Amino acid sequence: PRWDLVCKSNDVRVSLDHLTSTNTSYLNSHTARGTSGFSSGIHYFEVRINFVKLGGYICLCLGTHDIHTNTAVYPPPKYNAFGYTTQGEMLRNGEIVADGLPRVVTGDDLGFRADFVSGLIIFYKNRHPVAEMEGLKGELYPAVIYANDNYSATIHTNAKERLQVPSFDTSVLPAEIELSDYDMVARNTSGSGYPTVRAASRYRTGSFFFEIAVDALEQGGFLLMGIGSLNMPENREYMPSEKYNAYGYSAAGELFALGEVVSAGHEHYQAGDKVGLICSLDKGILTFYVNSRQTGEIRNLSPHMEYCPFVVFGNGMFQVTINRIPQIGKIFAVNEKQSVESKASRAANFVHPDHAQQ
């Protein structure tokens, strides 16, 4: 969705491309609403805060179709609003349900992931989750509420790519693995065996990337990350057998393919490193990276297969975290800041108040 040219306060100016909205009045609060609502599935929405005074108030929220008629700082219950404010507050039905959360300032990105399957909404500041609420239901529209003039926000048109970093899959989780931090952190709690955890994403065509931070790994400890079939969590071996259609890169600098070591002598990785992969299923090429440096490559991946990223833990209380802002994203040519369209809208439709007075 973009900003609706009709469903907004009269004192909110919306650019012709529907991406940038700016409040023009200091009286009351004024609301801009998105062009389309959500009632099912999973949705991503994110804005760049172009301007808000230090300690000032902007609220990013989901609310009913008439949320744009709101003139209150905290939208009353009739709007069924779920929101996060630049003052670090989480709102529900006109009340503050949590405060003391990270504040948002000019230049920050504020977004949400709304899951109407589970009823969960997760708010993000600069792509890091900062708060969550349950209870999403009915048709809800994205909106921003401004409490002062010149406050402005631009929609990121690449919100899905920016916020859709997969978590670990909880539905097929081995008993030895413990997840935390929104299922982004995986830890081998048993310290034995070779339990395997997979990401909650799957790919059959196209290109994708995946990156983990190695939080805990003993000197000489075993860890393997790569891609394989959806039944990877059944694996209990350090080298997944051919039936898992797995390709991986171990902490010892070995490349594995279909149950065999196909190459050795590559760079080792250890605690503190960020290990990633970029895969092109159309070309059949899998490339591995350590701290953004290319360290190995496997070609001729099995075609017509469905793959998911995975991590195999060795004998130790080892831990990894999925990197929410992957370093290899730049290599993958993902625009981590703004899409070209969003950047152009911000440049053409917003002038910082300090600059306007010069």
C-alpha positions as CSV (number, residue, x, y, z in Angstrom):
1,P,0.0,0.0,0.0
2,R,0.8,3.7,-0.4
3,W,-0.6,6.8,1.2
4,D,-4.2,7.4,0.2
5,L,-4.9,10.8,-1.5
6,V,-8.4,10.8,-0.2
7,C,-8.4,8.9,3.1
8,K,-6.2,11.3,5.1
9,S,-6.5,14.4,7.2
10,N,-7.0,17.6,5.2
11,D,-3.8,18.9,6.9
12,V,-1.7,16.1,5.6
13,R,0.0,16.6,2.3
14,V,0.6,13.4,0.2
15,S,3.0,13.4,-2.8
16,L,1.6,12.4,-6.2
17,D,3.5,9.2,-6.1
18,H,1.7,8.4,-2.8
19,L,4.9,7.6,-1.0
20,T,5.7,10.7,1.1
21,S,3.2,12.3,3.6
22,T,3.8,15.5,5.5
23,N,1.7,17.1,8.2
24,T,1.1,20.9,7.7
25,S,-0.6,21.8,10.9
26,Y,0.4,22.0,14.5
27,L,-3.2,21.9,15.8
28,N,-4.5,18.5,17.0
29,S,-3.1,15.2,15.5
30,H,-3.4,14.3,11.9
31,T,-3.5,10.9,10.2
32,A,-2.5,9.5,6.8
33,R,-3.9,6.1,5.9
34,G,-2.6,3.5,3.4
35,T,-4.4,2.7,0.2
36,S,-5.2,-0.9,1.1
37,G,-5.9,-2.9,4.2
38,F,-5.0,-6.4,5.4
39,S,-7.2,-9.1,6.9
40,S,-5.3,-12.3,6.2
41,G,-1.8,-13.6,5.4
42,I,1.5,-11.9,6.4
43,H,2.3,-8.3,5.5
44,Y,5.3,-5.9,5.8
45,F,5.1,-2.2,6.0
46,E,7.9,0.3,6.7
47,V,8.5,4.0,6.6
48,R,11.5,6.3,6.9
49,I,10.9,9.1,9.4
50,N,11.9,12.2,7.4
51,F,11.4,14.6,10.3
52,V,10.3,14.5,13.9
53,K,11.5,16.9,16.6
54,L,13.6,15.3,19.4
55,G,11.0,13.9,21.8
56,G,8.2,14.6,19.2
57,Y,5.4,12.2,18.4
58,I,4.7,10.1,15.3
59,C,2.8,6.8,15.6
60,L,2.9,4.0,13.0
61,C,-0.1,1.9,13.4
62,L,-2.7,-0.5,12.0
63,G,-6.3,0.5,12.4
64,T,-9.8,0.3,10.9
65,H,-10.7,1.7,7.5
66,D,-11.7,5.1,9.0
67,I,-8.4,5.5,11.0
68,H,-7.7,8.6,8.9
69,T,-10.5,10.4,10.7
70,N,-8.6,10.2,14.0
71,T,-7.4,13.5,15.5
72,A,-6.2,12.1,18.9
73,V,-2.6,11.4,19.9
74,Y,-3.7,8.0,21.1
75,P,-6.5,6.8,18.7
76,P,-9.6,5.7,20.7
77,P,-10.8,2.1,20.9
78,K,-13.2,2.4,18.0
79,Y,-10.2,2.4,15.6
80,N,-8.9,-0.9,16.9
81,A,-5.4,0.5,16.5
82,F,-2.1,-1.3,17.1
83,G,0.7,1.2,17.1
84,Y,4.3,2.1,18.0
85,T,5.3,5.7,18.7
86,T,8.6,7.6,18.2
87,Q,8.5,8.1,22.0
88,G,9.0,4.4,22.5
89,E,5.4,3.5,23.4
90,M,3.3,0.6,22.2
91,L,-0.4,1.4,21.8
92,R,-3.5,-0.8,21.8
93,N,-7.1,0.6,21.6
94,G,-6.2,4.1,22.8
95,E,-4.0,3.0,25.7
96,I,-0.3,2.7,26.3
97,V,0.4,-1.0,26.9
98,A,4.2,-0.7,27.1
99,D,6.6,2.2,27.3
100,G,10.4,2.7,27.8
101,L,11.0,1.0,24.4
102,P,13.6,2.3,21.9
103,R,12.8,5.8,20.7
104,V,12.7,6.7,17.1
105,V,14.2,9.9,15.6
106,T,14.7,11.7,12.3
107,G,16.3,9.3,9.8
108,D,15.2,6.1,11.5
109,D,13.1,3.4,9.8
110,L,10.0,2.2,11.6
111,G,8.1,-0.8,10.3
112,F,6.0,-3.8,11.2
113,R,5.3,-7.4,10.2
114,A,1.6,-8.2,10.6
115,D,0.8,-11.9,10.8
116,F,-3.0,-12.4,10.5
117,V,-2.5,-16.2,10.8
118,S,-1.1,-16.0,14.3
119,G,-2.6,-12.6,15.1
120,L,0.9,-11.2,15.9
121,I,2.3,-7.9,15.0
122,I,6.1,-7.2,15.4
123,F,7.4,-3.6,15.3
124,Y,10.9,-2.9,13.9
125,K,13.3,0.0,14.4
126,N,16.0,0.1,11.8
127,R,15.1,-3.6,11.0
128,H,15.5,-4.8,14.5
129,P,12.4,-6.1,16.3
130,V,11.6,-3.9,19.3
131,A,8.1,-4.9,20.4
132,E,5.2,-7.3,19.6
133,M,1.5,-7.6,20.3
134,E,-1.1,-10.2,19.7
135,G,-4.8,-9.9,18.8
136,L,-4.8,-8.8,15.1
137,K,-8.1,-9.5,13.5
138,G,-10.5,-8.0,11.0
139,E,-9.5,-5.7,8.2
140,L,-6.8,-3.2,9.3
141,Y,-5.0,-0.4,7.4
142,P,-1.5,1.0,7.9
143,A,-1.4,4.6,9.0
144,V,0.8,7.3,10.5
145,I,-0.4,9.8,13.1
146,Y,1.4,13.1,13.2
147,A,1.3,15.4,16.3
148,N,3.0,18.5,14.8
149,D,3.6,20.4,11.6
150,N,6.4,19.4,9.2
151,Y,6.5,15.9,10.6
152,S,6.9,13.5,7.6
153,A,7.4,9.9,6.6
154,T,8.1,8.1,3.3
155,I,7.0,4.5,2.6
156,H,9.7,2.0,1.7
157,T,8.5,0.2,-1.4
158,N,11.0,-2.6,-0.7
159,A,9.7,-3.3,2.8
160,K,9.2,-7.0,2.2
161,E,12.8,-7.5,1.1
162,R,14.1,-5.4,4.0
163,L,12.0,-7.0,6.8
164,Q,11.6,-10.5,5.5
165,V,14.7,-12.1,7.0
166,P,13.7,-15.6,7.8
167,S,13.7,-16.9,11.4
168,F,14.4,-20.5,12.4
169,D,11.6,-22.9,11.8
170,T,9.8,-23.9,15.0
171,S,7.5,-26.5,13.5
172,V,10.3,-29.0,12.9
173,L,12.7,-28.1,15.8
174,P,14.9,-30.9,17.3
175,A,14.5,-31.2,21.1
176,E,18.2,-30.3,21.6
177,I,17.8,-26.9,20.0
178,E,16.5,-23.9,21.9
179,L,15.3,-20.8,20.1
180,S,15.1,-17.2,21.4
181,D,14.9,-13.6,20.3
182,Y,11.9,-14.0,17.9
183,D,13.3,-17.4,16.8
184,M,16.4,-15.7,15.4
185,V,18.8,-17.3,17.9
186,A,19.5,-21.1,17.9
187,R,21.4,-22.9,20.6
188,N,22.4,-26.5,21.1
189,T,21.4,-27.1,24.7
190,S,22.4,-30.8,24.9
191,G,26.0,-30.2,23.9
192,S,26.1,-33.5,22.1
193,G,25.1,-35.1,18.8
194,Y,24.6,-33.2,15.6
195,P,21.2,-31.6,15.8
196,T,20.1,-29.6,12.8
197,V,17.9,-26.5,12.6
198,R,16.5,-25.1,9.4
199,A,15.3,-21.6,8.5
200,A,11.6,-20.9,8.0
201,S,12.0,-20.2,4.3
202,R,12.1,-22.4,1.2
203,Y,13.3,-21.7,-2.4
204,R,12.8,-23.6,-5.7
205,T,13.9,-20.9,-8.2
206,G,15.7,-17.5,-8.2
207,S,18.4,-16.2,-5.9
208,F,18.5,-15.8,-2.1
209,F,21.0,-15.1,0.7
210,F,21.3,-16.2,4.3
211,E,23.8,-15.1,7.0
212,I,24.4,-16.1,10.6
213,A,26.6,-14.6,13.4
214,V,28.5,-17.3,15.2
215,D,27.9,-16.4,18.9
216,A,29.5,-19.4,20.6
217,L,31.8,-22.0,19.2
218,E,34.7,-23.7,21.0
219,Q,38.1,-23.8,19.4
220,G,38.0,-26.6,16.9
221,G,34.3,-27.1,17.4
222,F,32.1,-28.2,14.5
223,L,29.5,-26.1,12.8
224,L,28.0,-26.5,9.4
225,M,25.8,-24.1,7.5
226,G,24.3,-24.4,4.1
227,I,21.2,-25.4,2.1
228,G,19.4,-28.7,1.9
229,S,16.0,-30.3,1.6
230,L,13.1,-29.5,3.9
231,N,13.7,-32.7,6.0
232,M,17.1,-31.4,7.2
233,P,16.0,-31.3,10.9
234,E,15.9,-35.2,10.8
235,N,19.7,-35.2,10.2
236,R,21.9,-36.3,13.2
237,E,25.2,-36.6,11.4
238,Y,28.0,-34.1,11.0
239,M,27.9,-34.8,7.3
240,P,24.3,-34.9,6.1
241,S,23.8,-37.9,3.8
242,E,22.9,-37.7,0.2
243,K,19.2,-38.1,0.9
244,Y,19.1,-34.6,2.4
245,N,20.4,-33.1,-0.8
246,A,22.6,-30.9,1.3
247,Y,25.4,-28.5,0.4
248,G,27.4,-26.9,3.2
249,Y,30.4,-25.1,4.6
250,S,32.0,-26.2,7.9
251,A,33.9,-24.2,10.5
252,A,36.9,-26.3,9.6
253,G,36.9,-24.9,6.1
254,E,35.4,-27.9,4.3
255,L,32.8,-27.8,1.6
256,F,30.2,-30.6,1.7
257,A,28.0,-31.8,-1.2
258,L,25.6,-34.7,-1.2
259,G,27.2,-36.6,1.7
260,E,30.9,-36.0,0.7
261,V,33.7,-33.5,1.3
262,V,34.3,-32.0,-2.1
263,S,36.8,-29.4,-1.1
264,A,39.0,-28.5,1.9
265,G,41.5,-25.8,3.0
266,H,39.1,-22.9,2.9
267,E,39.0,-20.2,5.5
268,H,38.0,-21.4,9.0
269,Y,35.4,-19.5,10.9
270,Q,35.0,-19.1,14.6
271,A,33.0,-17.3,17.3
272,G,32.5,-13.7,16.4
273,D,32.4,-14.3,12.6
274,K,29.5,-13.7,10.3
275,V,29.1,-16.6,7.8
276,G,26.8,-16.3,4.8
277,L,25.8,-17.8,1.6
278,I,24.3,-16.5,-1.7
279,C,22.6,-19.1,-3.9
280,S,21.4,-18.8,-7.5
281,L,19.2,-21.8,-8.1
282,D,18.7,-20.8,-11.7
283,K,22.4,-21.0,-12.3
284,G,23.0,-23.8,-9.8
285,I,25.7,-21.9,-7.9
286,L,26.2,-21.6,-4.1
287,T,28.8,-19.2,-2.8
288,F,29.9,-18.9,0.8
289,Y,31.3,-15.9,2.7
290,V,33.0,-15.2,6.0
291,N,32.7,-11.5,7.1
292,S,31.7,-10.6,3.5
293,R,34.8,-12.3,2.0
294,Q,34.1,-15.0,-0.6
295,T,35.6,-18.2,0.7
296,G,34.2,-21.0,-1.4
297,E,31.8,-22.0,-4.1
298,I,29.8,-25.1,-5.1
299,R,28.4,-25.5,-8.6
300,N,26.0,-27.8,-10.3
301,L,23.4,-27.9,-7.6
302,S,20.7,-30.5,-8.0
303,P,18.0,-28.9,-10.1
304,H,14.2,-28.9,-9.6
305,M,14.6,-29.2,-5.8
306,E,13.2,-27.2,-3.0
307,Y,15.9,-25.8,-0.6
308,C,16.1,-24.2,2.8
309,P,19.0,-22.8,4.7
310,F,20.2,-24.9,7.7
311,V,22.8,-25.1,10.5
312,V,24.2,-28.4,11.9
313,F,25.6,-28.0,15.5
314,G,28.5,-30.1,16.7
315,N,29.3,-31.5,20.2
316,G,29.1,-28.3,22.2
317,M,26.8,-25.7,23.6
318,F,27.2,-23.7,20.4
319,Q,24.9,-20.8,19.4
320,V,24.2,-18.8,16.2
321,T,22.0,-15.8,15.4
322,I,20.5,-15.1,12.0
323,N,21.8,-11.7,11.0
324,R,18.8,-9.3,10.5
325,I,20.9,-6.9,8.5
326,P,23.2,-9.2,6.5
327,Q,26.6,-7.9,5.5
328,I,26.3,-9.9,2.3
329,G,23.2,-8.0,1.5
330,K,25.4,-5.4,-0.2
331,I,27.0,-8.1,-2.3
332,F,23.5,-9.4,-3.2
333,A,22.7,-5.9,-4.4
334,V,19.9,-5.4,-1.9
335,N,19.3,-1.8,-1.2
336,E,19.6,-1.7,2.6
337,K,18.5,2.0,2.8
338,Q,15.7,2.8,0.4
339,S,14.4,1.6,-3.0
340,V,15.2,4.0,-5.8
341,E,11.5,5.0,-5.9
342,S,11.3,5.7,-2.2
343,K,14.5,7.7,-2.3
344,A,13.3,9.8,-5.2
345,S,10.0,10.5,-3.5
346,R,11.7,11.7,-0.3
347,A,14.1,13.9,-2.3
348,A,11.3,15.5,-4.4
349,N,8.6,15.9,-1.7
350,F,10.3,16.6,1.6
351,V,12.4,19.6,2.6
352,H,13.8,19.6,6.1
353,P,12.3,22.6,8.1
354,D,15.7,23.9,9.0
355,H,16.7,24.0,5.3
356,A,13.4,25.6,4.3
357,Q,14.0,28.6,6.6
358,Q,17.5,29.3,5.1
